[in-house]
Amino acid sequence: MKNQYLLLLTCFILSTIVSAQDAILKGVVLDENNIPLQGANVSFDNSGTQSNKNGVYEIAIPSNQEVTITISYIGLKNIQFIINLEENQEYEFNPVLKTDVEQISEVVISGRERKTVEGITILDPETIRTTPSANAGVEGLLKSLPGVSSNNELSTQYSVRGGNFDENLVYVNEIEVYRPFLIRSGQQEGLSFVNTDLVRNVDFSAGGFQAKYGDRLSSVLDITYKRPTRLGASLDASLLGGSIAVEGISKDKKLAAIAGIRYRNNSLLVNSRNTEVNFQPRFADIQTYISYNFTKKFELGFLGSLASNSYDYEPLSEQINFGTLQTVQALTVRYQGQEEDQYDTYFGALKGTYLVNDNLTLKLIASGYHTQEQEHFDILATYALGTVNTDIGSENLGEVEFSEGAGSQLTHARNDLDALIFNIEHKGTYLSDQHQFDWGIKYTSEDIRDRLQEYEIVDSTGFSIRPPLAEFINDQPYTPFASPIVPFTGARAINDTKIDRISGYAQYSIRSAIKDNEIWANIGVRAHNWNISGDTVESSDSQIVFSPRAQFAIKPNWKTDMIFRLSGGWYHQPPFYRELRDSLGVVRPEVKAQQSIQVVLGNDYSFLLWKRPFKLTTEVYYKKLTDVNPYTIENVRIRYRARNNAEAFAQGIDLRLNGEFVPGTESWVSLGYLKTEENIDNRGYISRPTDQRLKVGVLFQDYVPTIPSLKMYLNMVYQTGMPGGSPSYADPYDFQTRLRDYRRADLGVSYVVVDPNKRMRKGHFLNTFRELNIGIEIFNIFDNQNAITNTFVRDAASRRQFAIPNFLTPRVFNVRVRMKF
């Protein structure tokens, strides 16, 4: 039945392929005496209009592309300029036509200026689509930015300036999106929600963002899906999967739609690891964005997504070598059992936009998210710890010779979760000259039904190891210990939790000047009220928080092109379901919102180097966090203590130099330093799980000068080691060791067979493609051994406990084909 719905939805999208939304250029045409000119021609391509008796003109132009505008009047010199506006953007341009002075030959006007003063990083969607990454997409490119870190190439999750994965906001067309709850490892994730084939704009803020964005502590990723201007399709295929996207327009330019289907298979990456497995992952989704303009003032849009992720995992054996060159040790594991996970998510949203007049815009957004998840596994791991034969001339080179410890571990889970989330939100914007007012109010209903049943049994030499708790007193052999066997760790709970939220914001922005210095300022406040209830939850009082925020930017009237920014405020993160549930599965409604006072000082310096444009962006930040909810990270699974018993801080500096290192391409080098620590129960400060001290990222694009169609993309990341965690029941204050440094370089080489600037002879079959690229990708080209977590194993002979790293993917080759029609 589900497949029939998918087929019907796909057919509907393909049969209603539609048109794009325009932007508006308007103003008053004046002569050199500032007298309005009636009948001035304003034109582009084959379209145009004339100014009225008051010199006023208004013309609709295609959005998201460079349009050459010509303004002419008999007896006066023409003005010609290039303009590039965003969808629904209105830009006022008041030209002055003169008789004796030459006009500027070309003026480029862009909608990006506002985002620069707000400290927003703008990423090129085409760069996202071409950059090689084991998990290609927006998140793969984000990880090359300063302040953004991840030591797991299999995951789409990332931490920003000391925050964790749950502290990042993600919007698509102003609609908040969610990720599944039960995923515990990167290889289970499959696909990110964001379909890069559909992306038009990517904006990213690493902190100090405005009040109009939601209640999270770290970052905002704001995605805008494109609206097509033509009928077309694209296909991207590789050994890891593929995607198909279709788009088009209607003749009346009222209905527009774009849709994408994706499939991914991580077998190539997982099978390359040192674990022998039977692995059957199936990750697939379908997304669409449809919009219809009922009038010039009202537009209705629909964003829909269906995703089905199946993960079947049967490990067989594994050997991990560690230690030094002189003493090489190994952990060999034999497995029995398997894991069967299923994540099905359904998302739909309607967005209505009404342009009341030139100054007032009103929006209404309603969305629903439903996820059904299961995590079922029974895996028995029998291990041996021993010394490896390093004798080069020996027939048993690399094999374990002397076993120093043996044991087994049984892990079991029957976890099921069903979550239903509804949102309805109103937003408004009012413009008056250089003033802007924004406001919004939102209601959210979260209904979560969760069954948690998991345990771990650890056995050594035939004896079950009990948890190190005070009630388990061992008085043998004098007193027989006849209690039943209990698991070493375990959690069992059934939760029915409902959370109702009301949030809202109001903010004011102004653009002005002090003498010859341009200034921009924003001030706003958010409020968030929530109440937790449910059959299995103790009743609690509702809670409310207020979050004032502000931004200020100035562009001095200097010969040097520089912008200075200061932003910050008081940020809150009201607890989501995952933050309310402790390690035993108990929901604690008394958990308060985590708080963060943030200050960000930034500078943009634009200059010419080798006669090409470059920009150096520098940001210094400090965060003071209170009511912190401590947590541990196991791969990508976050487990909270559900207690506000800590305080923390994060401080650092981010630098990014981007520009045309090679003419006609964009590359960058980023550097970040971070220090984040927490103080739990006033015991002193220790490193937080996300304490990523040093980060270096490089994105480099190049081509062969004599063969410009042969292109190269290099994505490199170096990060110092993060805290490696601690064994179960261990005090984190006693385990502050770190994982090894994370070093990774991914290389992509492609050849452009055809594109709009490279065509074959007339009638050649390759001309049916608008673009065709064929290439290879090499992931982890230097074959670095990176680790994600530690496995702690006991050695009975030496009575020591070893932290054995769990390694990620080695060098992997991939073939990729991209085409557009």
C-alpha positions in Angstrom: 0.0 0.0 0.0 2.9 2.3 0.9 4.5 1.7 -2.5 1.2 2.6 -4.2 1.1 6.0 -2.4 4.7 6.6 -3.5 3.9 5.8 -7.1 0.8 8.1 -7.1 2.8 10.9 -5.6 5.6 10.5 -8.1 3.1 10.5 -11.0 1.4 13.6 -9.7 4.6 15.5 -9.4 5.8 14.5 -12.9 2.4 15.4 -14.4 2.2 18.8 -12.8 5.7 20.1 -13.5 5.5 23.8 -13.1 7.0 27.3 -13.1 9.2 29.5 -11.0 8.5 32.6 -8.8 9.8 35.9 -10.0 11.5 38.8 -8.2 10.5 42.4 -8.4 12.6 45.4 -9.5 11.0 48.8 -9.0 11.8 52.4 -8.5 11.6 55.9 -10.0 13.5 57.0 -13.1 14.9 60.6 -12.7 16.8 63.0 -14.8 19.9 64.9 -13.7 17.6 67.5 -12.1 15.8 64.8 -10.1 12.6 65.3 -12.1 10.7 62.0 -12.7 10.7 60.9 -16.3 7.5 59.5 -17.9 7.8 56.9 -20.6 11.4 55.7 -19.8 11.9 52.1 -21.1 13.0 49.4 -18.6 13.7 46.2 -20.3 15.5 42.8 -20.3 15.7 40.2 -23.0 12.3 40.5 -24.8 10.4 41.8 -21.8 10.0 45.4 -20.6 7.8 48.2 -19.2 7.7 52.0 -19.1 7.6 54.4 -16.2 4.3 56.2 -15.5 3.7 59.9 -15.3 5.4 60.0 -11.9 8.5 58.2 -13.2 7.5 55.0 -11.3 8.3 51.6 -12.8 7.9 48.0 -11.7 9.0 44.9 -13.5 9.1 41.2 -12.7 12.3 39.5 -13.5 13.5 35.9 -13.2 15.0 35.1 -9.8 18.3 33.4 -8.9 20.0 34.3 -12.2 21.9 37.2 -13.6 19.6 39.5 -15.6 20.8 42.4 -17.7 18.6 45.4 -17.3 18.6 48.4 -19.7 17.0 51.7 -18.8 16.7 54.2 -21.7 15.0 57.5 -22.6 15.2 59.6 -25.8 18.0 62.2 -25.6 19.6 60.7 -22.5 22.3 58.1 -22.0 21.3 54.6 -21.3 21.9 52.7 -18.0 22.7 49.1 -18.2 23.4 46.8 -15.2 23.3 43.2 -14.0 21.1 42.2 -11.2 20.6 38.9 -9.3 17.7 38.7 -6.9 16.3 36.0 -4.7 12.8 34.6 -5.1 10.1 37.0 -3.9 12.7 39.7 -3.3 11.8 43.3 -4.0 14.6 45.6 -4.9 14.3 49.4 -5.3 16.6 51.1 -7.8 16.2 54.8 -8.6 18.4 55.5 -11.7 19.4 59.0 -12.8 19.7 59.4 -16.6 22.2 62.1 -17.6 23.1 63.9 -20.8 26.8 64.6 -20.5 28.3 62.0 -18.1 29.0 58.4 -18.9 27.1 55.9 -16.9 28.6 53.0 -15.0 28.9 50.2 -17.6 28.0 47.4 -15.2 26.5 47.3 -11.7 26.0 43.9 -9.9 23.3 43.9 -7.2 23.0 40.8 -5.0 20.7 39.7 -2.2 23.8 38.4 -0.2 24.7 41.7 1.3 22.3 41.4 4.2 23.5 37.9 5.1 27.1 39.1 5.3 26.4 41.7 8.0 24.4 39.0 9.9 27.5 36.8 10.0 25.9 34.1 7.9 28.1 31.8 5.8 26.8 31.2 2.3 27.7 27.9 0.6 27.4 27.3 -3.1 25.0 24.4 -3.8 27.0 23.3 -6.8 30.2 23.1 -4.7 28.2 20.9 -2.3 27.1 18.6 -5.1 30.7 18.1 -6.4 32.7 17.9 -3.2 33.8 14.3 -2.5 32.8 13.0 0.9 32.0 9.5 2.2 28.6 11.0 3.2 28.1 13.5 0.4 25.8 16.4 1.0 25.5 19.7 2.9 26.8 18.3 6.1 29.9 16.9 4.3 30.9 20.4 3.3 30.0 22.0 6.6 32.6 19.8 8.3 35.3 21.8 6.4 34.2 25.0 8.0 35.9 26.3 11.2 34.0 25.7 14.4 32.2 22.6 12.9 33.6 19.3 13.9 32.9 15.6 13.4 35.2 12.6 13.8 32.8 10.2 11.9 32.7 10.2 8.1 29.8 7.8 8.2 27.6 10.3 10.0 25.7 13.4 8.9 25.8 14.8 12.4 28.1 17.5 13.5 28.9 19.6 16.5 29.4 23.4 16.5 31.7 25.3 18.9 31.4 22.8 21.7 27.8 21.9 21.3 26.4 18.4 20.6 24.3 17.0 17.7 21.0 18.0 19.4 21.9 21.7 19.6 21.7 22.4 15.9 18.7 23.9 14.1 17.9 22.8 10.5 15.3 24.5 8.4 14.1 23.8 4.8 12.1 26.7 3.3 11.7 28.1 6.9 10.2 24.8 8.1 12.0 23.0 10.9 13.0 19.4 10.2 13.9 16.6 12.5 16.1 13.5 12.5 15.3 9.9 13.8 15.7 9.2 17.6 17.1 5.7 17.9 20.1 5.9 15.6 23.2 5.0 17.6 25.9 4.7 14.9 26.8 6.6 11.8 26.5 3.7 9.5 22.8 3.4 10.4 21.9 6.9 9.3 21.8 6.4 5.6 20.5 9.7 4.2 20.4 13.2 5.5 17.0 14.9 5.3 18.4 17.6 2.9 18.4 16.5 -0.7 21.2 18.4 -2.4 19.7 17.9 -5.8 16.9 20.2 -4.8 18.9 22.8 -3.0 19.1 26.4 -4.1 20.5 28.4 -1.1 22.5 27.2 1.9 23.0 29.6 4.8 24.8 28.6 8.0 25.3 30.5 11.2 27.7 29.1 13.9 26.4 31.2 16.7 25.0 34.6 17.7 22.0 34.2 15.4 18.8 36.3 15.5 15.7 35.8 17.6 13.7 34.7 14.6 15.5 31.4 14.7 14.5 28.7 17.2 15.6 27.7 20.7 18.9 25.9 20.3 22.3 26.6 21.7 24.7 26.1 18.8 23.9 26.7 15.1 21.4 27.3 12.4 21.4 25.6 9.0 18.9 27.4 6.7 18.2 25.6 3.5 16.1 26.9 0.6 14.9 24.5 -2.1 15.0 25.9 -5.6 12.1 26.6 -7.9 12.7 25.6 -11.4 12.9 27.9 -14.4 12.7 25.2 -17.0 11.8 21.6 -17.7 14.7 19.4 -16.7 16.1 16.4 -14.9 19.3 15.3 -13.3 20.8 11.9 -12.3 23.7 11.2 -9.9 24.9 7.6 -9.7 27.8 5.9 -7.9 28.8 2.7 -6.2 27.2 4.1 -3.0 23.8 4.7 -4.5 22.1 7.3 -6.7 19.5 10.0 -7.0 17.1 11.3 -9.6 15.6 14.8 -9.6 13.0 16.3 -12.0 11.8 19.8 -12.3 9.7 22.0 -14.6 7.4 24.9 -15.2 3.8 25.5 -16.3 3.0 27.9 -19.2 1.0 30.3 -16.9 3.9 30.5 -14.5 1.7 29.7 -11.5 2.5 26.1 -10.6 6.0 25.0 -9.9 7.4 21.7 -8.6 10.6 19.8 -8.1 11.0 16.3 -6.8 13.9 13.9 -6.0 14.3 10.2 -5.3 17.4 8.9 -3.5 18.9 5.5 -2.7 22.0 4.8 -0.7 23.9 1.7 0.2 26.8 1.9 2.7 28.1 -1.6 2.0 31.1 -0.3 0.1 32.2 1.7 3.2 31.3 -0.8 5.9 32.7 -3.9 4.1 36.0 -2.1 3.8 36.5 -2.0 7.5 38.3 -4.7 9.5 35.0 -6.3 10.5 33.7 -9.3 8.4 30.0 -8.8 8.1 26.8 -9.7 6.3 25.4 -6.3 5.6 22.2 -5.3 3.9 21.4 -1.6 4.2 18.5 0.0 2.3 18.1 3.7 2.6 15.7 5.5 0.3 13.5 8.5 0.3 11.4 10.7 -2.0 11.0 14.5 -1.5 9.0 17.2 -3.3 8.4 20.9 -3.1 5.3 22.2 -4.9 4.2 25.8 -5.1 1.2 27.6 -6.6 0.7 31.3 -7.1 -3.1 31.9 -6.8 -2.5 35.6 -7.3 0.4 38.0 -7.4 0.0 38.4 -3.7 -0.7 34.8 -2.5 1.4 31.7 -2.8 0.9 28.3 -1.3 3.8 25.8 -1.0 4.0 22.1 0.0 7.1 20.3 1.2 6.8 16.5 1.5 9.1 13.7 2.4 8.8 9.9 2.8 11.8 8.0 4.0 12.3 4.3 4.6 15.6 3.1 6.1 16.3 -0.6 6.7 19.5 -1.7 8.4 20.3 -5.5 8.7 23.7 -6.1 10.2 25.2 -9.5 11.0 28.8 -9.3 12.2 31.0 -12.4 11.9 34.5 -11.7 13.0 36.9 -8.8 13.7 40.5 -8.2 14.6 41.8 -4.9 15.9 45.5 -4.4 16.3 46.8 -1.7 18.7 49.7 -0.9 20.9 53.3 0.1 19.9 55.7 -1.1 17.2 57.6 -3.1 19.8 54.5 -4.6 21.5 51.6 -5.2 19.1 48.5 -6.5 20.7 45.2 -7.5 19.2 41.6 -8.0 20.1 40.0 -10.8 18.1 36.2 -11.2 18.3 33.9 -13.8 17.0 30.2 -12.8 16.7 26.9 -14.6 16.7 23.5 -13.0 16.2 22.3 -10.0 14.2 20.8 -6.5 14.3 17.6 -5.5 12.5 16.7 -1.8 12.5 13.9 0.0 10.7 13.3 3.8 10.5 10.3 5.0 8.6 9.6 8.8 8.6 6.8 10.8 7.0 7.0 14.6 6.8 4.6 17.1 5.2 4.2 20.9 5.5 2.1 23.7 4.0 3.4 27.2 3.7 1.2 30.1 2.7 2.8 33.5 1.9 0.6 36.6 1.5 2.0 40.0 0.3 -0.4 42.4 1.8 1.4 45.3 0.2 4.9 46.4 -0.7 5.8 46.7 3.0 3.9 43.9 4.7 4.3 40.1 4.3 2.4 37.5 6.2 3.1 33.7 6.4 1.4 30.7 7.9 3.2 27.4 8.2 1.8 24.1 9.3 3.8 20.8 9.4 3.6 17.3 10.6 6.3 14.7 11.3 5.8 11.1 12.1 8.5 8.6 12.8 8.2 4.8 13.5 11.5 3.3 14.6 12.6 -0.1 15.8 16.0 -1.2 17.1 16.2 -5.0 17.6 19.4 -6.9 18.1 20.9 -9.9 19.9 24.7 -10.1 19.4 27.0 -12.4 21.3 30.7 -11.3 21.0 33.4 -13.8 22.2 36.8 -12.1 22.5 40.4 -12.8 23.2 43.1 -10.4 24.0 46.6 -11.3 23.0 50.0 -10.6 21.5 50.5 -10.4 17.8 53.4 -12.2 16.0 55.6 -9.5 14.4 58.3 -11.8 13.1 58.5 -10.9 9.4 59.9 -14.3 8.4 57.3 -16.3 10.4 54.4 -18.1 8.7 52.1 -16.8 11.4 52.9 -13.2 10.9 50.0 -11.0 12.1 48.3 -13.8 14.1 47.6 -13.7 17.8 50.0 -16.1 19.6 49.6 -15.6 23.3 46.2 -14.9 24.8 46.2 -12.8 27.9 42.5 -12.4 28.5 39.2 -13.9 27.3 35.6 -13.2 27.8 32.3 -12.6 26.1 29.6 -10.0 25.9 25.9 -10.3 25.0 24.0 -7.2 24.0 20.2 -7.3 23.6 17.7 -4.6 22.6 14.0 -4.5 21.8 13.5 -0.7 21.4 10.5 0.8 19.7 9.5 4.4 19.3 6.6 6.2 17.7 6.7 10.0 17.6 4.1 12.4 16.2 5.0 16.1 16.0 2.7 18.9 14.8 3.6 22.5 14.3 1.6 25.6 13.3 3.3 28.9 13.0 2.6 32.5 11.9 5.4 34.8 10.7 5.2 38.4 9.6 7.6 41.1 8.2 7.0 44.8 7.9 9.4 47.0 6.0 9.5 50.8 6.2 12.5 52.5 4.5 15.5 51.2 6.3 13.5 49.7 9.1 12.3 46.1 9.4 10.0 44.5 12.0 9.7 40.7 12.2 7.5 38.7 14.5 6.2 35.1 14.9 4.3 32.8 17.1 4.3 29.0 17.0 2.5 26.1 18.7 4.0 22.6 18.8 2.5 19.3 19.9 4.8 16.3 20.6 3.4 12.9 21.3 6.0 10.2 21.9 5.4 6.6 22.7 8.6 4.8 23.6 9.5 1.2 24.7 13.0 0.8 25.9 14.3 -2.7 26.7 18.0 -3.3 26.4 20.8 -4.9 28.5 24.4 -6.0 28.4 25.8 -9.1 30.0 29.5 -9.4 30.4 31.1 -12.8 31.1 34.7 -13.7 32.0 35.8 -17.3 32.4 32.3 -18.6 32.8 31.2 -16.0 35.4 28.7 -13.2 34.9 30.2 -9.9 36.0 27.8 -7.9 38.2 27.4 -4.2 38.1 29.7 -2.4 40.7 26.9 -1.3 42.9 26.9 -1.0 46.7 23.9 -3.4 47.2 25.9 -6.3 45.6 28.0 -7.3 48.6 30.3 -10.3 48.1 30.8 -12.2 51.3 31.8 -15.5 49.7 32.8 -18.2 50.6 31.4 -17.6 54.1 27.9 -16.7 52.8 26.6 -18.2 49.6 25.6 -15.7 47.0 22.3 -17.0 45.7 20.8 -13.9 44.0 19.6 -14.2 40.4 21.9 -13.2 37.6 21.4 -9.6 36.6 22.9 -7.8 33.5 25.9 -5.6 33.8 24.0 -2.7 32.4 20.3 -2.5 31.5 17.4 -0.2 31.0 13.7 -1.1 30.8 10.9 1.5 30.5 7.6 2.2 28.7 7.0 5.9 28.3 4.0 7.8 27.0 5.1 11.5 26.9 3.2 14.5 25.6 4.8 18.0 25.3 2.9 21.1 24.4 4.9 24.2 23.4 4.2 27.8 22.6 7.0 30.0 21.4 7.3 33.4 19.7 9.6 36.1 18.8 9.8 39.8 17.9 12.7 41.7 16.5 13.6 45.0 14.9 16.3 45.7 12.3 17.6 49.0 11.1 20.1 50.0 8.4 21.6 53.5 8.7 24.8 55.5 8.6 27.0 57.4 11.0 28.7 60.1 8.9 30.1 58.0 6.1 30.1 54.7 8.0 27.3 52.2 7.2 25.7 50.5 10.2 23.2 47.7 10.6 21.6 46.6 13.9 19.1 44.0 15.1 17.5 43.5 18.5 14.9 40.9 19.4 13.6 38.5 22.0 12.2 35.0 22.1 9.9 33.4 24.6 9.2 29.6 25.0 6.7 28.0 27.3 6.3 24.2 27.6 4.3 21.7 29.6 5.0 17.9 29.9 2.3 15.3 30.6 1.5 11.7 29.9 0.2 8.4 31.4 3.7 7.4 32.5 5.0 10.8 33.5 4.5 12.6 36.8 2.7 15.9 36.4 4.8 19.1 36.6 4.4 22.8 36.3 4.9 24.5 33.0 8.1 26.3 32.4 8.9 29.5 30.5 12.1 31.1 29.3 13.0 34.4 27.6 15.9 34.9 25.2 17.0 38.4 24.3 19.4 38.6 21.4 21.2 41.4 19.5 23.5 42.0 16.5 25.4 45.1 15.4 27.6 45.5 12.3 29.5 48.5 10.9 31.3 49.1 7.6 33.8 51.9 8.1 34.4 54.4 5.3 37.9 53.1 4.7 39.8 52.3 1.6 40.1 48.8 3.0 36.9 46.8 2.6 36.1 45.6 6.1 33.0 44.8 8.1 33.0 44.5 11.9 30.2 42.5 13.7 29.2 42.0 17.4 26.4 39.7 18.3 25.2 37.6 21.1 22.5 37.2 23.7 20.9 34.8 26.2 20.1 31.5 24.5 18.0 28.7 25.9 17.3 25.1 24.8 14.1 23.7 26.3 14.4 19.9 26.7 13.3 17.7 23.9 12.2 14.1 24.7 15.7 12.7 24.5 17.0 15.2 27.0 14.2 14.3 29.4 15.0 10.6 29.5 17.8 9.4 31.7 20.1 6.4 31.3 17.6 4.1 32.9 14.8 5.3 30.5 12.9 7.3 33.2 11.4 10.6 31.9 12.1 13.4 34.3 9.7 16.4 33.5 11.5 18.6 36.0 14.5 19.0 33.7 15.0 22.7 32.9 16.2 24.4 29.8 19.9 24.6 29.3 21.1 28.3 29.2 23.9 29.9 27.3 25.1 33.5 27.3 27.0 34.0 24.0 29.2 36.8 22.7 30.6 36.7 19.1 33.0 39.3 17.7 33.6 39.0 14.0 35.4 40.7 11.1 35.2 40.3 7.3 38.2 41.6 5.3 37.8 41.6 1.5 40.8 42.2 -0.7 42.4 41.3 -4.0 45.2 38.8 -4.2 46.8 37.9 -7.6 44.1 40.2 -9.0 41.4 37.9 -7.7 38.9 38.4 -4.9 39.5 36.9 -1.5 37.9 37.3 1.9 39.3 36.6 5.4 36.6 36.0 8.0 37.6 36.0 11.7 35.3 35.3 14.7 36.1 35.2 18.4 33.4 33.7 20.7 32.7 32.9 24.3 29.8 30.9 25.8 28.9 30.6 29.4 26.5 27.7 30.0 24.4 27.1 33.1 21.8 24.4 34.0 23.8 22.1 31.8 22.4 18.6 31.3 25.5 16.3 31.2 25.7 13.5 28.6 27.9 10.9 27.1 28.3 10.1 23.3 28.5 6.6 22.1 29.3 6.9 18.4 26.4 9.2 17.5 24.0 8.2 20.3 23.7 10.8 23.1 22.6 9.7 26.5 21.7 12.4 29.0 21.7 12.3 32.7 18.4 14.3 32.7 19.8 16.5 35.5 20.7 20.1 35.4 23.7 19.6 37.7 26.5 21.1 35.7 27.9 24.4 34.3 30.2 24.8 31.4 32.0 27.2 29.0 33.2 27.2 25.4 35.7 29.7 24.0 37.6 29.8 20.8 38.5 31.5 17.5 37.6 30.6 13.9 39.3 31.8 10.8 38.4 31.2 7.2 40.2 32.4 4.0 38.2 31.8 0.9 38.6 33.0 -2.7 39.9 32.1 -6.1 43.1 30.3 -5.3 42.7 29.0 -8.9 41.0 31.4 -11.3 37.3 30.7 -11.7 37.0 28.4 -8.7 36.3 28.8 -5.0 38.5 27.3 -2.4 39.1 27.9 1.3 41.3 27.2 4.2 39.8 27.2 7.7 41.4 27.1 11.2 39.6 26.8 14.5 40.6 26.6 18.1 38.1 25.5 20.8 38.2 24.8 24.5 35.0 23.6 26.2 34.8 22.2 29.7 32.1 21.4 32.3 31.9 21.3 36.0 29.6 18.6 37.3 28.3 18.8 40.9 31.0 21.4 41.6 33.8 18.8 41.3 35.9 20.9 39.0 36.2 21.5 35.3 36.9 18.6 32.9 36.7 18.3 29.1 33.3 17.9 27.6 32.7 15.1 25.1 32.9 17.6 22.3 36.1 19.3 23.4 37.7 19.5 19.9 40.8 21.7 20.5 42.3 22.2 17.0 40.6 22.0 13.6 42.1 22.6 10.2 39.9 22.2 7.1 40.8 22.7 3.4 38.5 22.7 0.4 40.5 23.0 -2.9 39.2 23.0 -6.4 41.5 23.0 -9.5 41.6 22.1 -13.2 44.2 21.3 -15.8 45.0 24.5 -17.7 45.5 22.7 -21.0 42.4 20.5 -20.3 39.9 22.7 -18.4 37.3 19.9 -18.5 39.5 17.8 -16.2 38.7 19.0 -12.7 39.9 18.1 -9.2 38.2 18.5 -5.8 40.1 18.0 -2.6 38.4 17.9 0.9 40.8 17.6 3.8 40.2 17.8 7.6 42.6 17.5 10.5 41.2 17.5 14.1 42.9 16.8 17.4 41.6 13.9 19.3 38.4 14.2 21.3 37.8 12.6 24.7 37.5 8.8 24.4 34.8 8.3 27.0 34.9 6.0 30.0 33.8 2.4 30.8 30.3 1.7 32.3 29.9 2.9 35.9 33.3 4.6 35.8 33.8 8.1 37.0 34.4 10.4 34.0 36.8 12.5 36.2 39.1 9.4 36.2 39.0 8.9 32.4 40.2 12.0 30.5 42.2 10.2 27.8 41.6 11.2 24.2 41.2 9.4 20.9 43.9 9.7 18.3 43.9 12.7 16.0 41.3 12.6 13.1 43.0 13.0 9.7 41.1 12.5 6.5 41.5 13.6 2.8 38.9 12.8 0.1 39.8 13.4 -3.5 37.5 13.6 -6.5 38.5 13.8 -10.1 35.9 14.4 -12.8 35.9 15.0 -16.6 33.2 17.3 -18.1 32.1 15.5 -21.2 29.5 18.2 -22.1 28.1 21.3 -20.4 26.5 24.6 -21.6 29.9 25.9 -22.7 31.1 22.7 -24.2 29.0 21.1 -26.9 29.6 18.4 -29.5 29.0 18.7 -33.2 25.5 19.2 -34.3 23.4 16.0 -34.1 25.8 14.2 -31.7 23.9 12.1 -29.2 25.8 13.6 -26.3 24.1 16.9 -27.0 21.0 15.4 -25.4 22.7 16.1 -22.1 22.8 19.6 -20.7 25.7 18.4 -18.5 27.6 15.1 -18.3 30.4 14.5 -15.8 32.3 11.2 -15.2 34.7 10.8 -12.4 36.3 8.8 -9.6 36.5 9.5 -5.9 39.1 8.2 -3.4 37.9 8.5 0.2 40.6 8.6 2.8 43.4 8.7 0.2 46.2 8.4 2.8 44.5 5.4 4.5 44.6 7.0 8.0 43.2 4.9 10.8 40.7 7.1 12.6 38.8 6.0 15.7 35.3 6.9 16.8 35.1 5.3 20.2 36.9 3.0 22.6 36.0 -0.5 23.6 37.2 -1.2 27.2 38.5 -4.8 27.7 39.9 -6.3 30.8 43.1 -8.3 30.9 43.1 -10.9 33.7 46.9 -11.5 33.5 48.0 -8.0 34.1 44.8 -6.8 35.9 44.6 -3.9 33.5 41.8 -2.5 31.4 42.6 -1.5 27.8 40.9 1.2 25.8 40.8 -0.4 22.3 39.9 2.0 19.5 37.0 1.3 17.1 38.4 2.3 13.7 36.5 3.9 10.9 36.7 3.4 7.2 40.1 2.9 5.4 40.8 4.0 1.8 37.9 3.4 -0.5 37.5 3.9 -4.3 34.2 5.1 -5.8 33.0 5.8 -9.4 30.5 8.5 -10.0 28.5 9.8 -12.9 26.5 13.0 -12.9 24.2 14.2 -15.7 21.6 16.9 -16.3 19.0 17.0 -19.1 
